[in-house]
Amino acid sequence: MSRMAEYCDWTIDAAPIMYSKLYRATAVVELGPTEDDFGQRFVFSHLGDFETREQARERAIAWVKRWINDNFGHP
């Protein structure tokens, strides 16, 4: 499964990393530049530890979607 996801014009790169025997959920979130601004980029490096890469990926994407909704007023 791809680690990339799109949500409300944002690109989410959910890239779990191996930490000890677990996968740590991490994400890089970007909103591309427009004519009016330079865009935005955020890095979240510790969103929880999981037994599988897929669990970590799902957690990162769900967490980022909620963060976008809370901080940028999306549904």
HELIX and SHEET records of a PDB file:
HELIX    1   1 ARG A   53  PHE A   72  1                                  20    
SHEET    1   A 4 MET A   4  TYR A   7  0                                        
SHEET    2   A 4 TRP A  10  ALA A  14 -1                                        
SHEET    3   A 4 ALA A  27  LEU A  31 -1                                        
SHEET    4   A 4 GLN A  40  PHE A  44 -1                                        
SHEET    1   B 3 ILE A  17  TYR A  19  0                                        
SHEET    2   B 3 LEU A  22  ARG A  24 -1                                        
SHEET    3   B 3 ASP A  49  PHE A  50 -1                                        
END                                                                             
